Amino acid sequence: MTDVSTPRHPLHAKASALALSLACLLAACGEKATEPATTQAPPAGQAAPAVAQAAPEEASLGSKLDVYIDCYNGIDGSIHRSANRYSSWVKDMNAGPTGKELVVYGLYEVADSKVSQCVARFEAIAKRKPSLPALEAAAQQYIAAAQSTAKSVSAIYPYYSRENYKDDAFAQGKKAHADLAAQFAAFNKVSTQFSAALDAENDKALAAQLAEIEKTQGRKMAYWQMSTMQQAKSLMAVVGESTFDPTEAARKLTSYESATDSAIAYAKANSSEIDHNWSAMESASEEFRKAAKERLRRIRDKVSYNEGEKMMLTPGSGWMVDGSEEKMVRTYNALVDASNRMN
């Protein structure tokens, strides 16, 4: 089989987790409030629509997932970008820097403050019901690894940003490498585990939320927005991988297109009730659709990357290559962000 996979790095680009705010939806935050990043109250002077109030456990589930998702989205990409930046010029991650590299990019800073905030938030949210043992265990391992990795990155970041390696023949860089590489590898492992556990709970909540919207509001914009995101998430789980079954991907692409086409049609027919951020989501949904088709064609038709594309398949530029995993991640994350900005 022709190789169409992307060159791998110690940590790969990760897709954003889809924020749900289950409590907000079930507690009647408004018909168009489908996936806000935070719970919003109805406008002043406007009563909340008369829909069923969320049970305390349902509200806590939404709050718990939102905290985990917000922290994952705020931390994970930062650490992955730093690791990918580092591995883009350290050619052998087992040996570390030699001091003979033609280009030294260093690595990116990791937001220590965000990690510290999430340590406290994880500790507080774990005490809330419902108990989610598998997710909570994965969350604790994740935040501990994130904290440790951020500490290692912060310790060596000034060395590279100030180009101190030019003064000590790379002595400090070589000394720090073993710990840095181990931290990145350990984080990669727990990140994958936490992502899987978060996806499992998120998928269940998403399905329940969609059913509740349909029951209380019918198939209006909130329903079609959520349906679009549910199908996008399912599609991304397949086409975002280095290889996949084209038949399965085509089936999921058809489901995604059906949902997003229905959302677009509803928005056109009911423009007066559509959130002003819908245009951004519609645009993002089209970009994701296009990227998914490019990715499917590359794998289905066994289209190899040409030499120019191979040179671009590096952290920071891989998204510019049609049919690449990086482009899928970028367009999916843009779609999630656009959806989460919907009122």
C-alpha positions as CSV (number, residue, x, y, z in Angstrom):
1,M,0.0,0.0,0.0
2,T,1.3,3.4,-0.9
3,D,2.5,5.4,2.1
4,V,0.3,8.4,2.6
5,S,0.8,8.9,6.3
6,T,2.2,12.0,7.9
7,P,5.7,11.9,9.4
8,R,5.2,11.4,13.1
9,H,6.5,13.5,16.0
10,P,6.7,12.7,19.7
11,L,3.4,14.5,20.2
12,H,0.8,15.0,17.5
13,A,-1.6,17.8,16.9
14,K,-4.8,17.3,18.9
15,A,-8.3,18.1,18.1
16,S,-10.3,20.3,20.5
17,A,-12.9,18.6,22.7
18,L,-16.4,19.7,22.1
19,A,-17.8,21.9,24.9
20,L,-21.4,20.9,25.8
21,S,-22.6,23.0,28.7
22,L,-25.2,20.3,29.4
23,A,-26.5,22.1,32.5
24,C,-27.2,25.3,30.5
25,L,-29.2,23.5,27.9
26,L,-31.3,21.5,30.3
27,A,-31.8,24.5,32.6
28,A,-33.3,26.6,29.7
29,C,-30.7,29.1,28.8
30,G,-32.5,29.9,25.5
31,E,-33.4,28.0,22.4
32,K,-30.2,29.1,20.6
33,A,-27.9,28.4,23.5
34,T,-26.6,25.1,22.2
35,E,-22.9,24.9,23.0
36,P,-21.7,28.0,24.9
37,A,-18.3,27.8,26.6
38,T,-19.9,29.1,29.8
39,T,-23.5,29.1,31.1
40,Q,-25.3,32.3,30.2
41,A,-28.5,33.7,31.8
42,P,-31.4,34.9,29.7
43,P,-31.3,38.6,28.7
44,A,-32.5,41.1,31.3
45,G,-36.3,41.2,31.5
46,Q,-36.8,38.1,29.5
47,A,-38.1,35.0,31.2
48,A,-36.4,31.7,30.5
49,P,-38.3,29.4,28.2
50,A,-40.6,26.9,30.0
51,V,-38.6,23.7,29.6
52,A,-37.7,21.0,32.1
53,Q,-35.1,22.0,34.7
54,A,-32.0,19.9,34.9
55,A,-31.7,17.5,37.8
56,P,-28.8,18.4,40.2
57,E,-26.9,15.4,38.9
58,E,-27.4,16.4,35.3
59,A,-26.3,20.0,36.0
60,S,-23.2,18.7,37.8
61,L,-22.4,16.4,35.0
62,G,-22.4,19.3,32.6
63,S,-20.3,21.4,34.9
64,K,-17.8,18.6,35.4
65,L,-17.4,17.9,31.7
66,D,-17.1,21.6,30.9
67,V,-14.2,22.0,33.3
68,Y,-12.4,19.0,32.0
69,I,-13.0,20.1,28.4
70,D,-12.0,23.7,29.0
71,C,-8.7,22.7,30.6
72,Y,-8.0,20.0,28.0
73,N,-8.5,22.6,25.2
74,G,-6.4,25.2,27.1
75,I,-3.5,22.9,28.0
76,D,-3.1,20.1,25.6
77,G,-2.4,22.1,22.4
78,S,0.1,24.3,24.2
79,I,2.2,21.3,25.4
80,H,1.9,19.6,22.0
81,R,3.1,22.7,20.1
82,S,6.0,23.0,22.4
83,A,7.0,19.4,22.0
84,N,6.6,19.5,18.2
85,R,8.6,22.7,18.0
86,Y,11.4,21.0,19.9
87,S,11.3,17.8,17.9
88,S,11.3,19.7,14.6
89,W,15.0,20.6,15.0
90,V,16.2,17.9,17.4
91,K,16.5,15.2,14.8
92,D,17.1,12.3,17.2
93,M,14.9,12.5,20.2
94,N,16.7,9.5,21.8
95,A,20.1,11.2,21.5
96,G,19.1,14.8,21.9
97,P,20.7,18.0,20.5
98,T,24.3,17.6,19.2
99,G,25.2,21.2,19.1
100,K,25.8,20.9,15.3
101,E,22.3,21.7,14.3
102,L,22.0,24.3,11.5
103,V,18.8,25.7,12.9
104,V,17.8,25.8,16.6
105,Y,14.2,26.7,17.1
106,G,14.1,26.0,20.9
107,L,10.6,25.3,22.1
108,Y,7.4,27.2,22.9
109,E,6.4,28.4,26.3
110,V,3.6,26.5,28.1
111,A,1.1,28.6,30.1
112,D,2.0,27.8,33.7
113,S,-0.9,29.9,35.0
114,K,-3.4,27.9,33.0
115,V,-2.0,24.6,34.3
116,S,-2.0,25.9,37.9
117,Q,-5.6,27.0,37.5
118,C,-6.6,23.7,36.2
119,V,-4.9,21.8,39.0
120,A,-7.2,23.6,41.4
121,R,-10.3,23.2,39.2
122,F,-9.7,19.5,38.8
123,E,-9.4,19.1,42.5
124,A,-12.7,21.0,43.1
125,I,-14.7,19.3,40.4
126,A,-13.7,15.8,41.4
127,K,-15.8,16.3,44.6
128,R,-19.0,16.9,42.6
129,K,-21.5,14.4,41.7
130,P,-21.9,12.3,39.6
131,S,-18.9,10.2,40.3
132,L,-17.0,9.3,37.1
133,P,-14.2,7.1,38.4
134,A,-12.5,6.3,35.0
135,L,-12.6,9.9,33.8
136,E,-11.5,11.3,37.2
137,A,-8.6,9.0,37.4
138,A,-7.5,9.9,33.9
139,A,-7.9,13.5,34.7
140,Q,-5.7,13.4,37.8
141,Q,-2.9,11.6,35.8
142,Y,-3.3,14.1,33.0
143,I,-3.1,17.2,35.2
144,A,-0.1,15.8,37.1
145,A,1.8,15.1,33.9
146,A,0.8,18.5,32.5
147,Q,2.1,20.2,35.6
148,S,5.4,18.3,35.5
149,T,5.9,18.9,31.8
150,A,5.1,22.6,32.1
151,K,7.7,22.8,34.9
152,S,10.4,21.2,32.7
153,V,9.6,23.4,29.7
154,S,9.7,26.6,31.8
155,A,13.1,25.6,33.2
156,I,14.7,25.3,29.8
157,Y,12.7,27.8,27.8
158,P,14.9,30.9,28.7
159,Y,18.0,29.0,27.8
160,Y,16.8,28.7,24.2
161,S,14.9,32.0,23.9
162,R,18.1,33.8,25.0
163,E,20.3,31.7,22.8
164,N,22.5,30.7,25.7
165,Y,23.5,27.6,23.9
166,K,25.8,29.7,21.9
167,D,27.9,30.3,25.0
168,D,28.2,26.9,26.6
169,A,28.5,24.6,23.6
170,F,25.0,23.3,24.2
171,A,26.0,21.9,27.7
172,Q,22.7,22.8,29.4
173,G,20.6,21.8,26.5
174,K,22.2,18.4,26.4
175,K,21.8,18.0,30.1
176,A,18.1,19.0,30.1
177,H,17.2,16.8,27.1
178,A,16.6,13.4,28.8
179,D,14.2,14.9,31.3
180,L,12.4,17.0,28.6
181,A,12.0,14.0,26.3
182,A,10.7,11.8,29.1
183,Q,8.2,14.5,30.2
184,F,6.9,14.9,26.6
185,A,6.6,11.1,26.2
186,A,4.8,10.6,29.5
187,F,2.5,13.5,28.8
188,N,1.6,12.0,25.3
189,K,0.6,8.8,27.0
190,V,-1.7,10.3,29.6
191,S,-3.1,12.8,27.1
192,T,-4.2,10.0,24.9
193,Q,-5.8,8.2,27.9
194,F,-7.6,11.3,29.2
195,S,-8.8,12.2,25.7
196,A,-10.3,8.7,25.3
197,A,-12.0,8.9,28.7
198,L,-13.3,12.4,28.1
199,D,-14.6,11.4,24.6
200,A,-16.5,8.4,26.1
201,E,-18.4,10.6,28.7
202,N,-18.7,13.5,26.2
203,D,-20.3,11.3,23.6
204,K,-22.9,10.0,26.1
205,A,-23.7,13.5,27.2
206,L,-23.9,14.8,23.6
207,A,-26.4,12.1,22.7
208,A,-28.5,12.8,25.8
209,Q,-28.3,16.5,25.1
210,L,-29.4,16.2,21.5
211,A,-32.4,14.0,22.5
212,E,-33.4,16.6,25.2
213,I,-33.2,19.4,22.7
214,E,-35.4,17.5,20.2
215,K,-37.9,16.7,22.9
216,T,-38.2,20.2,24.3
217,Q,-37.6,22.4,21.3
218,G,-38.1,20.2,18.2
219,R,-35.8,20.1,15.3
220,K,-34.9,23.8,15.2
221,M,-31.5,25.5,15.0
222,A,-30.3,24.3,18.4
223,Y,-31.0,20.7,17.3
224,W,-29.3,21.1,13.9
225,Q,-26.3,22.8,15.4
226,M,-25.8,20.1,17.9
227,S,-26.5,17.4,15.3
228,T,-23.8,18.9,13.1
229,M,-21.3,18.9,15.8
230,Q,-22.1,15.4,16.9
231,Q,-21.6,14.1,13.3
232,A,-18.4,16.2,12.9
233,K,-17.0,14.7,16.0
234,S,-17.8,11.2,14.8
235,L,-16.3,11.9,11.4
236,M,-13.1,13.5,12.9
237,A,-12.6,10.3,15.0
238,V,-12.0,8.4,11.8
239,V,-10.4,10.8,9.2
240,G,-8.2,12.4,11.8
241,E,-6.2,9.2,12.1
242,S,-3.1,8.3,10.1
243,T,-5.0,5.6,8.3
244,F,-8.6,4.5,8.2
245,D,-11.3,2.5,6.4
246,P,-12.4,4.7,3.5
247,T,-15.8,3.0,3.4
248,E,-16.5,3.9,7.1
249,A,-15.2,7.4,6.5
250,A,-17.5,7.9,3.5
251,R,-20.5,6.8,5.6
252,K,-19.6,9.2,8.4
253,L,-19.0,12.0,5.9
254,T,-22.5,11.4,4.4
255,S,-24.0,11.7,7.9
256,Y,-22.1,14.9,8.6
257,E,-23.1,16.4,5.3
258,S,-26.7,15.6,5.9
259,A,-26.7,17.2,9.3
260,T,-24.9,20.4,8.2
261,D,-27.0,20.7,5.1
262,S,-30.1,20.6,7.3
263,A,-28.6,23.2,9.6
264,I,-27.8,25.5,6.6
265,A,-31.3,25.0,5.2
266,Y,-33.0,25.7,8.5
267,A,-30.9,28.9,9.0
268,K,-31.9,30.2,5.6
269,A,-35.6,29.5,6.2
270,N,-35.6,31.0,9.7
271,S,-33.1,33.9,9.5
272,S,-34.8,36.0,12.2
273,E,-34.1,33.5,15.0
274,I,-30.6,32.6,14.0
275,D,-27.7,33.7,16.2
276,H,-25.4,36.3,14.7
277,N,-22.4,34.0,15.0
278,W,-24.0,31.4,12.7
279,S,-22.3,32.7,9.6
280,A,-18.9,31.9,11.1
281,M,-20.0,28.4,12.0
282,E,-21.5,27.8,8.6
283,S,-18.2,28.9,7.0
284,A,-16.2,26.7,9.4
285,S,-18.5,23.7,8.6
286,E,-17.8,24.1,4.9
287,E,-14.0,24.2,5.4
288,F,-14.3,21.1,7.6
289,R,-16.4,19.4,4.9
290,K,-13.8,20.2,2.2
291,A,-10.9,19.1,4.3
292,A,-12.6,15.8,5.1
293,K,-13.2,15.1,1.4
294,E,-9.6,15.9,0.6
295,R,-8.4,13.5,3.4
296,L,-10.8,10.8,2.3
297,R,-9.6,11.0,-1.3
298,R,-6.0,10.9,-0.4
299,I,-6.4,7.7,1.7
300,R,-9.0,6.0,-0.6
301,D,-7.1,6.7,-3.8
302,K,-3.7,6.0,-2.2
303,V,-2.3,9.4,-3.2
304,S,1.3,9.8,-1.9
305,Y,2.6,13.2,-0.8
306,N,4.9,14.8,-3.3
307,E,8.3,16.1,-2.3
308,G,7.1,19.6,-1.8
309,E,4.2,18.4,0.4
310,K,6.6,16.2,2.5
311,M,8.7,19.2,3.2
312,M,5.7,21.1,4.5
313,L,4.5,18.2,6.7
314,T,6.0,19.7,9.8
315,P,4.5,21.3,12.9
316,G,3.1,24.7,11.9
317,S,2.9,24.1,8.2
318,G,1.3,20.7,7.7
319,W,-2.2,22.2,7.7
320,M,-1.4,23.8,4.4
321,V,-1.2,20.3,2.7
322,D,-4.5,19.1,1.3
323,G,-5.5,15.7,2.7
324,S,-3.2,15.9,5.7
325,E,-4.1,15.1,9.3
326,E,-2.9,18.5,10.4
327,K,-5.4,20.2,8.1
328,M,-8.2,18.0,9.5
329,V,-7.3,19.0,13.0
330,R,-7.1,22.7,12.2
331,T,-10.4,22.8,10.4
332,Y,-12.1,20.7,13.1
333,N,-10.8,22.9,15.9
334,A,-12.0,26.0,13.9
335,L,-15.5,24.4,13.7
336,V,-15.6,23.6,17.4
337,D,-14.5,27.2,18.2
338,A,-17.2,28.6,15.9
339,S,-19.9,26.4,17.4
340,N,-18.9,27.3,21.0
341,R,-19.2,31.0,20.1
342,M,-22.9,30.5,19.2
343,N,-25.1,32.1,21.8
